[in-house]
């Protein structure tokens, strides 16, 4: 029965009910107040964390462009790209 009560309380909390409102539901159903308080003394597990979102494709594209720009600058510094093909202001 403990598991059923725990599940019931979790479902009502997920619906947005406060613990006081859930207590009232138990009391209206005929449970003794001391028994109802006992239901809430049991530590309830924390709700699971939402799944992590994957980074968007734009972030990956930005990182790729930065790496390509760095590689092009390195290639130019090493002389792999001739200086005469670059426009001179």
Secondary structure, DSSP 8 states (H G I E B T S, - for coil): -HHHHHHHHHHHHHTT--HHHHHHHHHHTT--HHHHHHHHHS--------------HHHHHHHHHHHHHHHHHHHHHTTSS-GGGS---
